[in-house]
Amino acid sequence: MKAQLVLACFVLAAPALVKAEDPPPCPLHAQHQQEAQSPGHDHHAGVDARGDKVMGFEHTRTTHHFLLKPDGGVIQVEAKDLADRESIVKTRHHLADIAEKFTAGDFSMPFAIHDRVLPGVPEMTRLKGELRFRYEETERGARVHIATESPEAREAVHAFLRAQIEDHRTGDPLTPTP
């Protein structure tokens, strides 16, 4: 039920994403965000469970990396086992879908996984025309390169990737690396 309320809040707030400084139109937005972060709420377990469902593969069989770069960043998912063809195919499908949806300004998938609007998403939505998403296959999966010339868009991408690093507990650096 709570996830449905938060999703309804996101849907109502979606038009407000065009202007990050505008308050969301959902009167319970602050309460929904607070509930998602409350101590009794096992956020990481929820991210893992929702992620497996939304992404279409098991997080335990793959490794996620969110890398901040000087021009934006990288989302990379790979199968832990090179012989795990099923996970490789599914990660490639998921990341190709991410590149396509993010290019269109659709960031609903991260919301469905994280049960909240991640930092940077309102700005990335507003600045979608200044962002480039390039899908690339790797031996064990795939990656999506996110690039921009805009300092504001780059900061939004970095905020988004930092939130991913925290929620997925990847241990990736929180500062850009070459």
N, C-alpha and C positions, 0 to 999 in steps of 0.2 A: 504494500500500500504506500509506504513512504517513497519508494522509488518512483511510483506512478505520480505522486504529488510533486516530487522534484522534477520529473520529466515534464509535467504540465507547467510547472514554473518556468522551465527552460523554453518550452514552446511559446508561452506567453511573453517571455523576455526576449525571444529571438529578434523581433523588430528593434528592440533597444540596443542590440549589439552593434548597430550601425554607428551609434554614438556611445562610446565607452563611459562618458561622464554622466549620461542620463541614468536615473534610478530605474531598476527593472519594474515593469508594470505588475508583477505578481506581488500581492501584499504579504505573502508568506515567504518571500525569497530569502530573507536573512535567516529565518527560522529553518528553512530547508538546508541552507548551507551549514548552519551551526549543528544541526542534527547529524549531518554527514561527517562532521569532524569531532563529534562528542566522544569521550573516553570509552563509553560502553559500546560504541560502534566499531567493529573490527573492519576498518576501511580497507586494509591491505588484503584481507581474505576476500572481501567483496570484489575488489579490483581483479583479483586472480580468477574468481568464479565467473564474474560477468565477462572478463576478458576472454576466457576459454570459449564461452558461448558466442560472443560477438565476433571474435577473430576467427573462430572455426578450427582452432587447434589447441592442444594442451600446452600451457605455459611451462610445465615441467619438462617437456621434451624439446624446448627451444631456449634460446638466449636472446634477450632484448638488449639493445644498446641505443642510447639517445645521446648523440655527440654534438656539442656546441662547436660551431666553426666560425671563423671571422666573417663569413658572408651569410651565415644562417645556421644550418645544422644538418644532421643525418639521423634518420630513424632506420635501424637495422635489426632484422630478426632472422635468426638462423637456427637450423636443427642442430642439436647437440651431437647427433650421430649421423655421419655422412650416409649411412645405409638406410636412414629413416626417410625414404622417398615421400611418404605420405605427408610428413611435416614440412618437408621442403616445398612440395607442391602447394600446400595450404598457406604457408607463409608468403610465397610468391603471389598467390591470388589475393591475399589480404593486403599486402603492400601495394600491389597494382591498383586495387580498389581505393586505398588511402590516397594515393597520388591523384587519381581521377577525381575523387570527392573533394579533397582539399583544394585542388585547382578551381573547382566550381564554388568554393567558399562554404562547403558543407562539412562542418565539424561535429556532426551529431554522433559519429562513432566514438570519439573520445569521451563525450558526455555519457553515452550508454555504458562504457567500460568503467569510468571513474566516478559516476554518480554525482557529478558536479561539473560546472563550467570551469575548465582549467584556466589558470592565468595565461594571458596572451591571446586567448581565443577571440575575445571581442575585437581586439585590434587586428588580428589576422583576418577575421571576417571582413572588417571594414577595409583593410588594405590588401585584399586578395589579389587585386590586379598588379601589385608590386612584388608578389611572391611567385617563384618558379619552383615546381615540384618535378623532379626527374627520377623516375623509377629505374632501377638497375638490378639485375640478377647477380647473385653471388653463388659460389659453389654449393653452399648449404642453405640458401634462402634468397633474401633480397634486401635492398635498402632503398630509401627515398631520400634524395638530396633536396634540401630546402634552401633556396638562395634568394637574395634580395640585395638591391643597392641602397635601399631605404634604411637609415638608422632606426627609425621608429618601428618598422616591420621587423628588423633584425632583433631588436630588444624584445618584441612580442614573441618571436620564435624562440629566443633563449629562455624566456619565462615559461613558455609552453613545454620546452624540453626539460627544464629543471623540474617542473611538476611531474613529468613522466618519470624522470630518474628517481624522484622521491617515492611516487606511488608504486612503481615496479621494483624498487629497491635494487637498482642495477649497479650502484657504486660508481657510475661514470662521473668524470670530472664536471664540476659545476661552472667552470670557466672555459671560454673558447680555446681550442687547441688547433694548430695548423693541420 
